[in-house]
């Protein structure tokens, strides 16, 4: 189950109430920052822009690929751990506007997580450390640490075994 807070509205659908929810100028500022970052080829600059101007928590050496779309209204509800990769054209949402209500929820992405291209992450989910989300997945519920998930609807393809470690050789950059 996703962890979202629900806010009910009367009359027109909840999106018509958007500027009662969030200031117009905040949305404009966020839009400009996000659109600039989407096309910026410098990973460190993207992370700096997201944390400085949008209030996101971004871990060291995390990489946001080209065209990643961060929630324009509530980016401060998104946190990404260290050394994670967010794939090309991924969308990370912290809000959803429905007919009679809107919902807000934190998105927590752990350390060393790989998110495949064209993935959509819905509000109120946690993606555990070391998880892998395959391309074009709709993440609509929590992903356990170390799990490999994919599809629409998202399904667990493989769970990490207790104490599982990969045989990897570390490359010395020197």
N, CA, C and O of each residue as an XYZ file, in Angstrom:
696
protein
N       0.841     -1.178      0.000
C       0.000      0.000      0.000
C       0.889      1.245      0.000
O       1.846      1.335      0.769
N       0.570      2.181     -0.850
C       1.325      3.430     -0.896
C       0.949      4.310      0.283
O      -0.188      4.290      0.755
N       1.922      5.082      0.751
C       1.709      5.984      1.866
C       1.437      7.385      1.312
O       2.363      8.147      1.031
N       0.155      7.706      1.162
C      -0.214      9.038      0.678
C      -1.201      9.670      1.637
O      -1.971      8.986      2.311
N      -1.159     10.988      1.682
C      -2.119     11.739      2.460
C      -3.204     12.222      1.499
O      -2.898     12.755      0.433
N      -4.463     12.036      1.874
C      -5.589     12.355      0.993
C      -6.217     13.684      1.398
O      -6.402     13.968      2.581
N      -6.544     14.503      0.371
C      -7.197     15.788      0.578
C      -8.419     15.841     -0.342
O      -8.289     15.770     -1.564
N      -9.594     15.966      0.250
C     -10.830     15.955     -0.519
C     -11.213     17.372     -0.952
O     -10.962     18.341     -0.235
N     -11.825     17.475     -2.132
C     -12.264     18.767     -2.665
C     -13.746     18.687     -3.014
O     -14.300     17.604     -3.204
N     -14.374     19.860     -3.095
C     -15.773     19.938     -3.508
C     -15.854     20.706     -4.808
O     -15.017     21.567     -5.082
N     -16.857     20.398     -5.608
C     -17.058     21.113     -6.865
C     -16.245     20.495     -7.989
O     -16.279     19.283     -8.203
N     -15.514     21.338     -8.703
C     -14.718     20.886     -9.852
C     -13.647     19.891     -9.411
O     -13.312     19.810     -8.229
N     -13.113     19.133    -10.373
C     -12.073     18.148    -10.053
C     -10.884     18.818     -9.360
O     -10.698     20.032     -9.447
N     -10.095     18.007     -8.677
C      -9.045     18.536     -7.807
C      -7.991     19.357     -8.544
O      -7.390     20.248     -7.945
N      -7.751     19.085     -9.817
C      -6.748     19.856    -10.542
C      -7.179     21.312    -10.724
O      -6.333     22.200    -10.829
N      -8.494     21.559    -10.763
C      -8.979     22.940    -10.826
C      -8.647     23.702     -9.548
O      -8.670     24.933     -9.543
N      -8.340     22.996     -8.474
C      -8.011     23.611     -7.185
C      -6.495     23.723     -6.988
O      -6.045     24.029     -5.884
N      -5.707     23.483     -8.032
C      -4.264     23.341     -7.897
C      -3.599     24.540     -7.225
O      -2.721     24.347     -6.385
N      -3.982     25.761     -7.563
C      -3.296     26.915     -6.987
C      -3.814     27.305     -5.606
O      -3.339     28.274     -5.013
N      -4.784     26.553     -5.093
C      -5.123     26.621     -3.677
C      -4.201     25.664     -2.922
O      -3.992     25.800     -1.716
N      -3.659     24.702     -3.651
C      -2.786     23.670     -3.090
C      -1.344     24.141     -2.997
O      -0.656     23.875     -2.012
N      -0.895     24.843     -4.029
C       0.508     25.223     -4.145
C       0.595     26.566     -4.864
O      -0.157     26.804     -5.809
N       1.487     27.439     -4.440
C       1.593     28.751     -5.100
C       2.033     28.642     -6.565
O       2.906     27.843     -6.903
N       1.428     29.441     -7.409
C       1.733     29.467     -8.833
C       3.218     29.716     -9.077
O       3.829     29.048     -9.911
N       3.800     30.672     -8.356
C       5.204     31.028     -8.598
C       6.153     29.904     -8.209
O       7.221     29.764     -8.807
N       5.781     29.106     -7.220
C       6.608     27.943     -6.876
C       6.606     26.944     -8.029
O       7.651     26.396     -8.380
N       5.451     26.710     -8.610
C       5.354     25.790     -9.750
C       6.176     26.312    -10.921
O       6.882     25.543    -11.572
N       6.092     27.615    -11.196
C       6.866     28.202    -12.298
C       8.368     28.052    -12.067
O       9.104     27.660    -12.972
N       8.816     28.363    -10.862
C      10.242     28.224    -10.541
C      10.683     26.769    -10.692
O      11.707     26.486    -11.315
N       9.911     25.857    -10.124
C      10.242     24.430    -10.211
C      10.294     23.973    -11.663
O      11.187     23.220    -12.051
N       9.341     24.428    -12.461
C       9.292     24.058    -13.883
C      10.569     24.492    -14.599
O      11.152     23.717    -15.357
N      10.997     25.712    -14.362
C      12.212     26.224    -15.015
C      13.441     25.428    -14.578
O      14.274     25.067    -15.409
N      13.553     25.156    -13.292
C      14.699     24.380    -12.783
C      14.685     22.971    -13.358
O      15.715     22.479    -13.818
N      13.531     22.318    -13.337
C      13.434     20.933    -13.823
C      13.723     20.863    -15.311
O      14.463     19.985    -15.754
N      13.154     21.770    -16.088
C      13.402     21.736    -17.535
C      14.870     22.002    -17.856
O      15.421     21.394    -18.774
N      15.500     22.890    -17.121
C      16.934     23.141    -17.314
C      17.741     21.891    -16.971
O      18.631     21.493    -17.723
N      17.426     21.280    -15.837
C      18.162     20.082    -15.406
C      17.941     18.898    -16.345
O      18.852     18.093    -16.535
N      16.762     18.777    -16.930
C      16.474     17.652    -17.832
C      17.456     17.600    -18.992
O      17.798     16.517    -19.467
N      17.916     18.770    -19.455
C      18.789     18.837    -20.617
C      20.256     19.074    -20.254
O      21.110     19.110    -21.140
N      20.552     19.233    -18.982
C      21.920     19.490    -18.552
C      22.728     18.189    -18.578
O      22.320     17.201    -17.968
N      23.864     18.178    -19.275
C      24.669     16.951    -19.342
C      25.578     16.751    -18.128
O      26.229     15.713    -18.015
N      25.630     17.723    -17.222
C      26.539     17.657    -16.075
C      25.808     17.100    -14.857
O      24.947     17.767    -14.283
N      26.156     15.876    -14.466
C      25.433     15.183    -13.400
C      25.523     15.915    -12.073
O      24.525     16.033    -11.363
N      26.699     16.405    -11.731
C      26.858     17.138    -10.473
C      26.006     18.390    -10.433
O      25.456     18.744     -9.390
N      25.896     19.061    -11.574
C      25.075     20.267    -11.644
C      23.603     19.937    -11.441
O      22.894     20.672    -10.754
N      23.135     18.834    -12.034
C      21.738     18.431    -11.839
C      21.462     18.201    -10.354
O      20.478     18.704     -9.811
N      22.345     17.431     -9.701
C      22.147     17.130     -8.283
C      22.123     18.410     -7.452
O      21.310     18.547     -6.538
N      23.018     19.346     -7.774
C      23.074     20.624     -7.063
C      21.779     21.404     -7.282
O      21.224     21.960     -6.335
N      21.299     21.449     -8.518
C      20.062     22.171     -8.821
C      18.876     21.558     -8.075
O      18.062     22.281     -7.499
N      18.780     20.242     -8.084
C      17.671     19.569     -7.419
C      17.683     19.829     -5.912
O      16.641     20.110     -5.318
N      18.854     19.736     -5.301
C      18.905     19.927     -3.851
C      18.809     21.403     -3.461
O      18.137     21.736     -2.485
N      19.464     22.285     -4.203
C      19.488     23.708     -3.860
C      18.164     24.405     -4.141
O      17.653     25.126     -3.284
N      17.610     24.202     -5.312
C      16.420     24.955     -5.722
C      15.103     24.227     -5.465
O      14.061     24.865     -5.321
N      15.144     22.891     -5.406
C      13.900     22.130     -5.260
C      13.736     21.484     -3.890
O      12.661     20.976     -3.572
N      14.785     21.496     -3.080
C      14.691     20.911     -1.745
C      14.714     19.395     -1.712
O      14.352     18.792     -0.702
N      15.138     18.765     -2.812
C      15.240     17.310     -2.838
C      16.463     16.867     -2.044
O      17.429     17.616     -1.899
N      16.407     15.647     -1.534
C      17.580     15.031     -0.915
C      18.199     14.114     -1.968
O      17.570     13.152     -2.411
N      19.435     14.417     -2.366
C      20.113     13.653     -3.407
C      21.456     13.202     -2.867
O      22.273     14.026     -2.456
N      21.688     11.881     -2.865
C      22.932     11.327     -2.356
C      24.109     11.557     -3.293
O      23.934     11.837     -4.479
N      25.300     11.433     -2.741
C      26.527     11.611     -3.515
C      26.602     10.596     -4.648
O      26.199      9.443     -4.498
N      27.120     11.045     -5.770
C      27.362     10.232     -6.965
C      26.095      9.615     -7.553
O      26.171      8.643     -8.304
N      24.940     10.169     -7.217
C      23.709      9.725     -7.855
C      23.631     10.365     -9.233
O      24.029     11.515     -9.418
N      23.115      9.613    -10.194
C      23.056     10.074    -11.581
C      21.617     10.114    -12.074
O      20.914      9.104    -12.048
N      21.184     11.287    -12.523
C      19.895     11.456    -13.174
C      20.184     11.563    -14.664
O      20.848     12.503    -15.102
N      19.692     10.614    -15.442
C      19.938     10.617    -16.884
C      19.178     11.764    -17.560
O      18.375     12.461    -16.941
N      19.461     11.924    -18.827
C      18.788     12.927    -19.645
C      17.275     12.727    -19.594
O      16.790     11.596    -19.618
N      16.547     13.816    -19.524
C      15.085     13.860    -19.635
C      14.311     13.315    -18.430
O      13.100     13.116    -18.533
N      14.965     13.069    -17.299
C      14.234     12.640    -16.105
C      13.285     13.761    -15.701
O      13.676     14.927    -15.663
N      12.033     13.404    -15.399
C      11.011     14.386    -15.025
C      10.685     14.234    -13.546
O      10.087     13.246    -13.121
N      11.091     15.230    -12.776
C      10.836     15.269    -11.337
C       9.478     15.934    -11.115
O       9.066     16.779    -11.910
N       8.789     15.563    -10.051
C       7.505     16.165     -9.709
C       7.640     17.687     -9.647
O       8.436     18.213     -8.870
N       6.866     18.383    -10.461
C       6.983     19.834    -10.582
C       6.346     20.574     -9.408
O       6.700     21.721     -9.138
N       5.416     19.935     -8.711
C       4.703     20.627     -7.638
C       5.286     20.361     -6.257
O       5.311     21.260     -5.416
N       5.749     19.151     -6.013
C       6.237     18.787     -4.681
C       7.565     18.026     -4.751
O       7.660     16.921     -4.216
N       8.589     18.587     -5.393
C       9.859     17.866     -5.513
C      10.548     17.634     -4.169
O      11.352     16.713     -4.030
N      10.233     18.468     -3.186
C      10.850     18.327     -1.863
C      10.435     17.037     -1.167
O      11.028     16.668     -0.154
N       9.433     16.350     -1.688
C       8.988     15.072     -1.118
C       9.744     13.876     -1.712
O       9.400     12.727     -1.436
N      10.772     14.145     -2.525
C      11.534     13.083     -3.179
C      12.933     13.023     -2.590
O      13.601     14.047     -2.445
N      13.372     11.812     -2.252
C      14.759     11.621     -1.804
C      15.351     10.429     -2.542
O      14.693      9.408     -2.744
N      16.607     10.586     -2.936
C      17.334      9.532     -3.641
C      18.659      9.338     -2.919
O      19.378     10.302     -2.656
N      18.979      8.090     -2.600
C      20.202      7.779     -1.878
C      21.449      7.939     -2.721
O      21.402      8.447     -3.841
N      22.562      7.499     -2.166
C      23.849      7.665     -2.848
C      24.071      6.607     -3.925
O      23.576      5.483     -3.832
N      24.825      6.996     -4.943
C      25.283      6.111     -6.011
C      24.153      5.367     -6.723
O      24.313      4.211     -7.113
N      23.014      6.035     -6.888
C      21.884      5.448     -7.615
C      21.846      6.007     -9.029
O      22.413      7.066     -9.302
N      21.172      5.290     -9.932
C      21.017      5.721    -11.319
C      19.523      5.793    -11.624
O      18.793      4.816    -11.461
N      19.085      6.970    -12.071
C      17.700      7.169    -12.484
C      17.728      7.262    -14.002
O      18.296      8.206    -14.550
N      17.126      6.301    -14.690
C      17.239      6.152    -16.129
C      16.504      7.188    -16.947
O      15.630      7.903    -16.458
N      16.889      7.246    -18.212
C      16.372      8.176    -19.212
C      14.845      8.271    -19.183
O      14.151      7.254    -19.181
N      14.341      9.487    -19.160
C      12.919      9.774    -19.298
C      12.046      9.191    -18.180
O      10.843      9.007    -18.365
N      12.638      8.908    -17.049
C      11.869      8.420    -15.903
C      11.085      9.576    -15.294
O      11.553     10.715    -15.286
N       9.891      9.283    -14.784
C       9.058     10.276    -14.110
C       8.905      9.871    -12.649
O       8.561      8.730    -12.340
N       9.165     10.826    -11.754
C       9.019     10.580    -10.315
C       7.964     11.550     -9.794
O       8.179     12.762     -9.787
N       6.825     11.017     -9.359
C       5.696     11.824     -8.898
C       5.535     11.751     -7.384
O       5.679     10.683     -6.789
N       5.238     12.887     -6.767
C       4.937     12.944     -5.339
C       3.493     13.387     -5.109
O       3.064     13.551     -3.967
N       2.752     13.579     -6.191
C       1.348     13.990     -6.093
C       0.532     13.257     -7.153
O       1.062     12.761     -8.147
N      -0.767     13.207     -6.908
C      -1.708     12.761     -7.937
C      -3.029     13.477     -7.700
O      -3.577     13.467     -6.597
N      -3.525     14.098     -8.763
C      -4.792     14.816     -8.705
C      -5.864     13.935     -9.324
O      -5.741     13.500    -10.469
N      -6.914     13.677     -8.558
C      -8.014     12.830     -8.991
C      -9.277     13.695     -9.112
O      -9.192     14.922     -9.055
N     -10.422     13.076     -9.275
C     -11.656     13.842     -9.442
C     -12.067     14.523     -8.141
O     -12.192     15.747     -8.104
N     -12.277     13.770     -7.091
C     -12.797     14.302     -5.830
C     -11.726     14.525     -4.766
O     -12.041     14.960     -3.659
N     -10.473     14.234     -5.085
C      -9.405     14.371     -4.098
C      -8.056     14.477     -4.801
O      -7.916     14.169     -5.984
N      -7.071     14.922     -4.028
C      -5.684     14.810     -4.480
C      -4.903     14.149     -3.361
O      -5.300     14.187     -2.197
N      -3.782     13.540     -3.734
C      -2.971     12.793     -2.784
C      -1.517     13.230     -2.893
O      -1.009     13.502     -3.981
N      -0.864     13.291     -1.739
C       0.554     13.621     -1.678
C       1.273     12.513     -0.925
O       0.749     11.978      0.052
N       2.479     12.169     -1.384
C       3.241     11.137     -0.690
C       4.723     11.250     -0.989
O       5.118     11.607     -2.099
N       5.534     10.946      0.001
C       6.983     10.947     -0.173
C       7.408      9.786     -1.058
O       6.811      8.710     -1.032
N       8.453     10.026     -1.841
C       9.084      8.971     -2.634
C      10.495      8.812     -2.093
O      11.270      9.768     -2.079
N      10.829      7.608     -1.647
C      12.145      7.346     -1.078
C      12.837      6.278     -1.909
O      12.396      5.130     -1.968
N      13.923      6.675     -2.544
C      14.725      5.764     -3.358
C      16.032      5.560     -2.615
O      16.709      6.531     -2.276
N      16.398      4.312     -2.356
C      17.556      3.992     -1.532
C      18.896      4.183     -2.219
O      18.994      4.787     -3.288
N      19.924      3.651     -1.574
C      21.288      3.689     -2.092
C      21.490      2.605     -3.147
O      20.923      1.516     -3.052
N      22.302      2.918     -4.147
C      22.704      1.971     -5.189
C      21.510      1.288     -5.856
O      21.499      0.076     -6.071
N      20.523      2.097     -6.172
C      19.315      1.637     -6.862
C      19.465      1.953     -8.344
O      19.973      3.012     -8.711
N      19.027      1.041     -9.184
C      19.021      1.266    -10.622
C      17.567      1.335    -11.092
O      16.808      0.379    -10.935
N      17.193      2.472    -11.667
C      15.850      2.654    -12.225
C      16.012      2.683    -13.742
O      16.704      3.556    -14.265
N      15.393      1.754    -14.455
C      15.490      1.690    -15.908
C      14.758      2.833    -16.587
O      13.930      3.510    -15.978
N      15.077      3.038    -17.861
C      14.502      4.122    -18.659
C      12.983      4.030    -18.743
O      12.408      2.942    -18.697
N      12.348      5.183    -18.866
C      10.899      5.293    -19.079
C      10.053      4.710    -17.961
O       8.920      4.285    -18.189
N      10.595      4.690    -16.763
C       9.853      4.193    -15.606
C       9.042      5.331    -15.009
O       9.445      6.492    -15.076
N       7.890      4.993    -14.421
C       7.091      5.967    -13.684
C       6.992      5.500    -12.245
O       6.611      4.360    -11.975
N       7.339      6.391    -11.319
C       7.285      6.097     -9.894
C       6.177      6.949     -9.290
O       6.212      8.177     -9.369
N       5.191      6.286     -8.685
C       4.033      6.979     -8.112
C       4.313      7.439     -6.686
O       5.243      6.946     -6.048
N       3.521      8.377     -6.182
C       3.739      8.911     -4.833
C       3.550      7.864     -3.755
O       2.753      6.935     -3.887
N       4.323      8.047     -2.664
C       4.135      7.211     -1.484
C       4.830      5.870     -1.515
O       4.462      4.978     -0.751
N       5.836      5.691     -2.382
C       6.530      4.407     -2.440
C       7.962      4.526     -1.938
O       8.567      5.598     -1.955
N       8.478      3.394     -1.494
C       9.883      3.269     -1.089
C      10.521      2.208     -1.973
O       9.960      1.132     -2.184
N      11.696      2.529     -2.481
C      12.488      1.571     -3.254
C      13.735      1.304     -2.438
O      14.549      2.202     -2.223
N      13.887      0.061     -1.982
C      14.956     -0.295     -1.059
C      16.339     -0.282     -1.682
O      16.491     -0.312     -2.903
N      17.343     -0.237     -0.820
C      18.744     -0.235     -1.238
C      19.038     -1.403     -2.167
O      18.585     -2.524     -1.938
N      19.802     -1.126     -3.222
C      20.259     -2.173     -4.127
C      19.201     -2.748     -5.041
O      19.461     -3.736     -5.728
N      18.018     -2.166     -5.074
C      16.949     -2.683     -5.940
C      17.217     -2.312     -7.400
O      17.903     -1.334     -7.696
N      16.662     -3.113     -8.291
C      16.737     -2.858     -9.728
C      15.311     -2.837    -10.254
O      14.541     -3.775    -10.047
N      14.969     -1.735    -10.948
C      13.647     -1.584    -11.548
C      13.854     -1.585    -13.059
O      14.542     -0.714    -13.591
N      13.264     -2.557    -13.754
C      13.488     -2.652    -15.197
C      12.815     -1.502    -15.933
O      11.935     -0.830    -15.396
N      13.245     -1.290    -17.162
C      12.738     -0.196    -17.983
C      11.224     -0.289    -18.154
O      10.660     -1.383    -18.184
N      10.585      0.843    -18.263
C       9.145      0.987    -18.519
C       8.261      0.365    -17.448
O       7.165     -0.114    -17.740
N       8.731      0.372    -16.224
C       7.956     -0.174    -15.116
C       7.110      0.922    -14.472
O       7.545      2.069    -14.370
N       5.906      0.567    -14.042
C       5.073      1.453    -13.240
C       5.244      1.024    -11.785
O       4.717     -0.011    -11.376
N       5.977      1.814    -11.004
C       6.233      1.483     -9.598
C       5.065      2.032     -8.784
O       4.992      3.226     -8.496
N       4.158      1.133     -8.424
C       2.934      1.524     -7.726
C       2.887      1.003     -6.296
O       1.898      1.204     -5.591
N       3.950      0.336     -5.867
C       4.034     -0.150     -4.487
C       5.512     -0.246     -4.125
O       6.385     -0.089     -4.979
N       5.775     -0.505     -2.851
C       7.150     -0.572     -2.374
C       7.939     -1.676     -3.070
O       7.391     -2.706     -3.465
N       9.249     -1.430     -3.211
C      10.175     -2.410     -3.782
C      11.141     -2.801     -2.671
O      11.830     -1.935     -2.132
N      11.211     -4.089     -2.312
C      12.117     -4.508     -1.254
C      13.587     -4.293     -1.632
O      13.937     -4.289     -2.812
N      14.426     -4.118     -0.639
C      15.863     -3.967     -0.866
C      16.388     -5.176     -1.638
O      16.047     -6.320     -1.335
N      17.215     -4.903     -2.631
C      17.850     -5.963     -3.406
C      16.969     -6.665     -4.422
O      17.435     -7.562     -5.123
N      15.715     -6.280     -4.515
C      14.791     -6.961     -5.427
C      15.001     -6.493     -6.864
O      15.492     -5.392     -7.111
N      14.622     -7.347     -7.797
C      14.572     -7.003     -9.218
C      13.101     -7.033     -9.596
O      12.451     -8.071     -9.473
N      12.564     -5.892    -10.060
C      11.139     -5.778    -10.370
C      10.959     -5.235    -11.774
O      11.868     -4.638    -12.350
N       9.753     -5.457    -12.322
C       9.471     -4.905    -13.642
C       8.026     -5.115    -14.033
O       7.292     -5.884    -13.411
N       7.636     -4.406    -15.087
C       6.318     -4.603    -15.682
C       5.294     -3.564    -15.305
O       5.537     -2.658    -14.509
N       4.126     -3.738    -15.917
C       2.975     -2.901    -15.641
C       1.744     -3.803    -15.670
O       1.261     -4.140    -16.751
N       1.227     -4.198    -14.510
C       1.623     -3.730    -13.191
C       2.963     -4.338    -12.767
O       3.336     -5.428    -13.199
N       3.670     -3.604    -11.914
C       4.966     -4.055    -11.439
C       4.839     -5.374    -10.688
O       3.939     -5.572     -9.872
N       5.770     -6.264    -10.994
C       5.832     -7.546    -10.296
C       7.260     -7.798     -9.853
O       8.212     -7.327    -10.475
N       7.397     -8.543     -8.776
C       8.728     -8.925     -8.321
C       9.207    -10.069     -9.194
O       8.556    -11.110     -9.285
N      10.337     -9.872     -9.829
C      10.929    -10.901    -10.689
C      11.874    -11.775     -9.878
O      11.910    -12.995    -10.043
N      12.641    -11.131     -8.997
C      13.579    -11.864     -8.154
C      13.798    -11.087     -6.869
O      13.921     -9.862     -6.889
N      13.847    -11.802     -5.752
C      14.184    -11.200     -4.471
C      15.625    -11.539     -4.128
O      16.112    -12.614     -4.477
N      16.303    -10.636     -3.453
C      17.667    -10.906     -3.012
C      17.628    -11.949     -1.909
O      16.767    -11.909     -1.029
N      18.561    -12.875     -1.965
C      18.658    -13.878     -0.905
C      19.410    -13.278      0.268
O      20.257    -12.403      0.089
N      19.104    -13.747      1.463
C      19.762    -13.226      2.657
C      21.268    -13.439      2.554
O      21.732    -14.538      2.250
N      22.010    -12.393      2.807
C      23.471    -12.481      2.765
C      24.046    -12.578      1.367
O      25.240    -12.833      1.211
N      23.229    -12.380      0.351
C      23.692    -12.495     -1.031
C      24.668    -11.375     -1.358
O      24.414    -10.206     -1.066
N      25.789    -11.748     -1.970
C      26.757    -10.769     -2.427
C      27.186    -11.143     -3.819
O      27.329    -12.320     -4.151
N      27.388    -10.128     -4.629
C      27.826    -10.379     -5.993
C      29.342    -10.466     -6.040
O      30.042     -9.802     -5.275
N      29.840    -11.298     -6.952
C      31.271    -11.334     -7.221
C      31.567    -10.247     -8.221
O      31.266    -10.382     -9.407
N      32.156     -9.171     -7.747
C      32.491     -8.070     -8.639
C      33.936     -7.684     -8.420
O      34.481     -7.824     -7.325
N      34.528     -7.205     -9.461
C      35.885     -6.680     -9.351
C      35.768     -5.177     -9.391
O      35.131     -4.603    -10.275
N      36.397     -4.551     -8.412
C      36.359     -3.102     -8.386
C      37.469     -2.556     -9.283
O      38.596     -3.051     -9.278
N      37.131     -1.553    -10.032
C      38.098     -0.945    -10.943
C      38.759      0.222    -10.241
O      38.087      1.114     -9.724
N      40.074      0.209    -10.228
C      40.826      1.301     -9.616
C      41.004      2.382    -10.671
O      41.643      2.131    -11.693
N      40.454      3.586    -10.456
C      40.506      4.628    -11.466
C      41.903      5.210    -11.689
O      42.083      6.042    -12.578
N      42.883      4.792    -10.907
C      44.231      5.361    -11.049
C      45.104      4.553    -11.933
O      46.264      4.906    -12.146
